[in-house]
Amino acid sequence: MTGTLYGLGIGPGDPELITLKALRLLQAAPVLAYPAPEEGDSLARAIVAPHLPGGQSEIAIRMPMVAARFPAQEVYDWAAEEIGGHLAEGRDVVALCEGDPFFYGSFMYLFGRVAETHKVEVVPGVSSLTACAAVLGAPLAARNDVLNVVPATLEPQVLAGLLRDTEAAAIIKVGRHLQKVRKVLGLLGLLDRARYVERATLDEQRILPLAEMEEDSAPYFSMILVHRRGEAWTC
């Protein structure tokens, strides 16, 4: 029998936000795979480190943490081959994904390669979207609100078009696009309704109104939440 690849959503950073199912699979699998920068430690592995039983084989999927599709796509080809070798030998593999595997998660690229030849199961996790709302203490949307998830990487005119009539929005992938997003929200009269969350659930978590942000850029793990009424429960 061949092994199964499990894509584990491990949450946004707090080790206690891993699900019971993900924890069980994590501790039972003989092989552990996780994304990592070209140099240095893996955040995904650090999140689950308190739960690791020891003795597992590990596959560090090291790649440039940039938006370009190459050479990252070549790295995923290599990782799929490495993982496939273990699966062919009957060993289950757990692949870690921060947040949820299918909410902008990098696991989707492994899934697309491995699912054609092996059994793959996705275990959902607490997403950055829900984690940011929780630490902010602000519901994302209510009643008939439409929630838009908008990448900050879009061109200003596209951002403006998506946000102009929005009732609620989560702006992701902020990074070096922070000032562009601030300008667009200011022009739309939404700057005072926008709140910034950085590294949600981690010790270095940071929360403040976007209008008070003085920096020109933000970390990758940051998000801006906007609600036109200010609070979702407001009529």
MIFILUM-331932 format. One record per atom (N, C-alpha, C): residue in one letter; x negated, y, z negated. Coordinates in steps of 0.2 Angstrom, whole numbers, plus 5000, padded with zeros to 4 digits. Layout:
AXYZ
...
end
This chain:
M499649945000
M500050005000
M499650065000
T499850115004
T499450185004
T499650224998
G499250274996
G499450314991
G499850374993
T500050414988
T500550474989
T500150534988
L500250584992
L499950654990
L500550694987
Y500350714981
Y500850754977
Y500650824977
G501050874980
G500850944980
G501250974974
L500750994969
L501051014962
L501051084962
G501651114961
G501651184959
G501551194951
I500951224950
I500751234943
I500851294939
G501351334943
G501451404939
G501051454941
P501151514938
P500751574940
P500151584936
G500051544931
G499351554927
G499451534920
D499951534916
D500051514909
D500051434910
P499551404906
P499551324907
P500251294904
E500551334900
E501251304897
E501751304902
L501751334908
L502251344913
L502251294918
I501851234917
I501851184921
I502451134919
T502851104924
T503351064923
T503150994920
L503650964917
L503550894914
L503350844919
K503650854925
K503550804931
K502850814933
A502650884934
A501950894937
A501450874932
L501550884925
L501050864920
L500950784921
R501550744921
R501550674921
R501050654927
L501250684933
L500850664939
L500150684939
L500050744936
L499350764936
L498950714931
Q499150694926
Q498750654921
Q498750584924
A499150564928
A499150494931
A498750484937
A498650534941
A498350524948
A497550514947
P497250474951
P496550464950
P496150514954
V496450554958
V496150604962
V496450674962
L496050724961
L496350784960
L496050834965
A496450874969
A496250914974
A496450984972
Y496051034974
Y496251104972
Y495851154976
P496251214978
P495851264982
P495351304977
A494851324980
A494351364977
A493951414981
P493651464978
P493351514983
P492651474985
E492351504990
E491751484992
E491151474987
E491251514982
E490751514976
E491151524970
G491051494965
G491351504958
G491851454957
D492251474951
D492751424949
D493451434952
S493851384952
S494451374954
S494951404949
L495451454951
L495951474946
L496451414945
A496651384951
A497051324950
A496851274945
R496251254946
R495951204941
R495951234934
A495751294933
A495751324926
A496451324923
I496951334927
I497651334924
I497751264921
V497651204925
V497751144922
V497251114918
A496651144917
A496151114913
A496351084906
P496751124903
P496951094896
P497251034896
H497551014902
H497950954903
H497650894906
L496950904909
L496650854912
L496450794908
P496550734910
P496350674905
P495650654906
G495250684911
G494550664912
G494550604916
G493950594920
G493850534924
G494150534931
Q494450584933
Q494750594940
Q494150614945
S494250584951
S493850614956
S494150674958
E493750724960
E493950794962
E493750814969
I494150844972
I494050874979
I494150954978
A493650984979
A493651064979
A493751084986
I494251114987
I494451134994
I494151214994
R493551224996
R493251284996
R493351325002
M493551385002
M493651425008
M493651495007
P493551535012
P493551615011
P494251635009
M494251675004
M494951695001
M495151765005
V495251755012
V495451805016
V496051785020
A496351835024
A496951815027
A496851785034
A496251785037
A496151755043
A496251685043
R496451655049
R496651585050
R496051545050
F495451575052
F494851535053
F494351565049
P493851535046
P493751455046
P494251415041
A494751455038
A495151415033
A495451355036
Q495751365043
Q496051305046
Q495651245047
E494951255048
E494451205048
E494351175042
V494451215036
V494351185030
V494951135028
Y495551155030
Y496151115029
Y496051055033
D495851055039
D495650995043
D495250945039
W494650975036
W494250935032
W494550905026
A494950945022
A495250925016
A495750875018
A496150875023
A496650825025
A496350765026
E495750765029
E495350705031
E495150665024
E494850715020
E494550685013
E495150655009
I495750685009
I496250665005
I496550605008
G496650605015
G496850545019
G496450485017
G495850495017
G495350435015
G495550405008
H495750445003
H495950414997
H496650384997
L497050415001
L497750385002
L497750315005
A497350315010
A497250255014
A497050195010
E496650215005
E496350165000
E496850144994
G497450174995
G497950164990
G497950204983
R497550264984
R497450304978
R497950364979
D498350384974
D498750444974
D498250504973
V498450554976
V498150624975
V498550674973
V498350714968
V498750774967
V498450834969
A498750874973
A498450944975
A498850994972
L498351044969
L498651094965
L498851154969
C499351184967
C499551254971
C499851294965
E499551354965
E499751404960
E500451434962
G500851444957
G501551454959
G501951394961
D502251404967
D502651354970
D502351334977
P502351274978
P501951254984
P502251284991
F502951284991
F503251314997
F503451384997
F503251424992
F503351494992
F502751524993
Y502551535000
Y501951565002
Y501351524999
G501451464998
G500851424995
G500451395000
S499751384998
S499351365003
S499451285004
F499751255000
F499851185001
F500251165007
M500651215010
M500951195016
M500551175021
Y499951205021
Y499451185027
Y499151115026
L499151085020
L498951015019
L499550975021
F500150995019
F500750965020
F500850945027
G500751005031
G500850995039
G500350945042
R499750935039
R499250885042
R499350815039
V499550815033
V499550745029
V500150705030
A500750745030
A501450715031
A501550675037
E501150685042
E501250655048
E501050575048
T500550565043
T500350495042
T500350465035
H500550505030
H500550475024
H501150505020
K501350475014
K501950495010
K501750555006
V502150615007
V501950675003
V502550694999
E502450714993
E503050734989
E502850804986
V503350854986
V503150914984
V503550924977
V503150944972
V503450964965
V503451034964
P504051064964
P504151134963
P503851164957
G503651224957
G503351254951
G503651324950
V503551354944
V503751424943
V503351474948
S503751504951
S503451554957
S503251614954
S502751654957
S502551714955
S503151764955
L503651754959
L504151794960
L504551794953
T504751734951
T505151734945
T504751754938
A504051734939
A503651754933
A503551824932
C503451864938
C503451934937
C504051964934
A504651944937
A505251964934
A505351954926
A505151894924
A505151874917
A504751924913
V504051934915
V503651974910
V503852044911
L504152064916
L504352134917
L505052144913
G505352094912
G506052094908
G506552134912
A506552114919
A506952144924
A507252094928
P507852084928
P508152034933
P508052054940
L507952004945
L507752024952
L508352054955
A508952024954
A509552044958
A510152024954
A510752054956
A511352034953
A511952034958
R512452004956
R513051994960
R512951984967
N513152034971
N513052024979
N512452064981
D511952074977
D511352104979
D510952054984
V510652084989
V510152044994
V509452064991
L509152014990
L508452014988
L507952004994
N507552054995
N507052055001
N506352034998
V506051985001
V505351974999
V504951995005
V504452045004
V504152085009
V503452085008
P503052065013
P502352065013
P502052135014
A501652155009
A501352225010
A500852235016
T500752175019
T500252175025
T500552205031
L501252215031
L501552235037
L501452315038
E501552335045
E501452405046
E501952445043
P501752515042
P502152555038
P502852565040
Q502952565047
Q503552575050
Q504052515049
V503652455049
V504052395048
V504252385040
L503852405036
L503952405029
L504552455028
A504552515030
A505052565029
A505752535032
G505752505038
G506352475040
G506652425036
L506252375033
L506452325028
L506652355022
L506352405019
L506552435013
L507052485013
R507152515018
R507652575018
R508252565015
D508652515017
D509252495014
D509252445009
T508652425006
T508652365002
T508952384995
E509352334992
E509552334986
E509052314981
A508652264982
A508152234978
A507652204982
A506952214980
A506452194984
A505852174980
A505452124982
A504852104979
A504352114985
I503852154983
I503352164988
I502652124986
I502452084990
I501952034988
I501352054993
K500752014991
K500152024995
K499952104995
V499952134989
V499852204988
V499152224990
G498652194986
G497952204987
G497752274990
R497352284995
R497152344998
R497752385001
H498352365001
H498852395004
H499252434999
L499052444993
L499352474988
L499552544990
Q499152584992
Q499352654994
Q499852665000
K499752615004
K500252615010
K500952605007
V501052555003
V501652545000
V501952604996
R501452634992
R501652684988
R501952744992
K501652754998
K501852815002
K502552795005
V502652735007
V503252715010
V503852715005
L503752694999
L504252694994
L504352764992
G503852814992
G503952884991
G504452914996
L504252905002
L504652935008
L505352905007
L505452845005
L506152815005
L506552834998
G506252874994
G506552894987
G506552834982
L506152784983
L506152724979
L505552714974
L505152764974
L504552764970
L504652754963
D505152794960
D505352794953
D505752734951
R505852684956
R506252624955
R505752564956
A505152574957
A504652524958
A504252514952
R504152444950
R503652434945
R503152384947
Y502552384944
Y501952354947
Y501852294941
V501652234944
V501452184939
V500852154942
E500352144937
E499752114939
E499552054935
R499352004938
R499151934935
R499651914929
A500251914931
A500851894927
A500651824923
T500851824917
T500751774912
T500051754910
L499551794913
L498851774911
L498651824905
D498151814902
D497851864896
D497751934899
E497551934905
E497452004908
E498052034911
Q498652014910
Q499252034913
Q499252114912
R499552144917
R499652224917
R500252244920
I500652284917
I501252304919
I501352384918
L501552414924
L501752484923
L502152514929
P502452574928
P502852594934
P502352614940
L502552594946
L502052604951
L501852684952
A502252724950
A502152794951
A501552814946
E501352774941
E500852794937
E500152754939
M500152714944
M499552684947
M499152734950
E498452734947
E497952784950
E497552744955
E497452684955
E496952644959
E497252654966
D496752644971
D496852634978
D497052564980
S496852514977
S496952454978
S497152404972
A497452344973
A497652304968
A497352234969
P497352194964
P497152124964
P497552084969
Y497352034971
Y497751984976
Y498351964972
F498251944965
F498851924961
F499151984958
S499552014962
S499952074960
S500552074964
M501152114961
M501752114965
M502052184963
I502452204967
I502852264966
I503652244966
L504052254961
L504752244961
L505152304961
V505652314966
V506052374967
V506752354966
H507152394963
H507852384963
H508152454964
R508552464969
R508852524970
R509252564964
R509552514960
R509952544955
R509552554949
G508852534949
G508452544943
G508452474939
E509052454937
E509152394934
E509652354937
A509552284938
A510052244942
A510752244938
W510752254932
W511452254928
W511852314929
T511452374931
T511852434932
T512352434937
C512952464936
C513452464941
C513352514946
end
